């Protein structure tokens, strides 16, 4: 996936600016979990003497202070308190719920100073849901299998103190159980089928849905009608939440 256009968007630039403001100004060692294209790893290298860029596939980052590593966040191969700073953004929402506590414990374990987490804020992962036409499984948008608020994040890092919480962006997207069920029956025609993430059930790439049948068109109209009740009372909320944790001694 080419992230150039994504990184250049005003929304992403605001998110990056907020994360940079929360990061320590300097330090010896940093770990970037889910480094992807290395965007934040390189920014971290401007502040830290050594940066480990870790992802499930080894990142291809060429920088004298960045070490690229293939690894699993659920089993980090580093000693306790190895890093001054651990950065993890756009990652935890993708971690299977049964593995999520393990990943957070590992992040906490290898950090001796500051942890910075960035995730979507109170996302309704029923909005934009897709149907996999290989296995017919229902998928949350963008592979986001978790939704977070301040309380859930704090509970996932019990060995840390919340030092600062910030919010970026705004949205009011939401639905309800009836509307989501009706949209499932309609085949989820308006889901996020252009996402990079494959089906969470069978691992096959998602494809756009076939033309809807007449009953599916009826279900779609009923879904939009049912969703109207949620929209009428929806209040805008932040799109992202960033939480800076300080590791307890």
WOWO-V530204 format. One line per field, one symbol per residue. ss: DSSP state (2 for helix, 1 for strand, 0 for the rest). burial: I if it has 16 or more other C-alpha atoms within 10 Angstrom, else O. Layout:
ss = ???
burial = ???
This chain:
ss = 000222220222222222222200001111111000002222222001111111100000000001111100000000000011111110022200222222222222221111111111100000000110000001102220000102222222000111111111001000002222222220000000000000000000000000000222222222222222222220001001111111100
burial = OOOOOOOOOOOOOOIIOOIOOIIIOOIOIIIIIIIIIIOIIIOIIOIIOIIIIIIOOIIOIOOOIIIIIOIOIIOIOOOOOIIIIIIIIOIIIIIOOOOIIOIIIIIIIIIIIIIIIIIIIIIIIIIIIIIIIOOOOIIIIIIIIIIIOOOOIOOIIOOIOIOOOOIIIOOIIIIIOOIIOIIIIIIIIOIIIOOOIIIIOOOOIIIIIOOOOOOIIOIIOIIIOIIIOIOOOOOOIIIIIIIIIIIOO
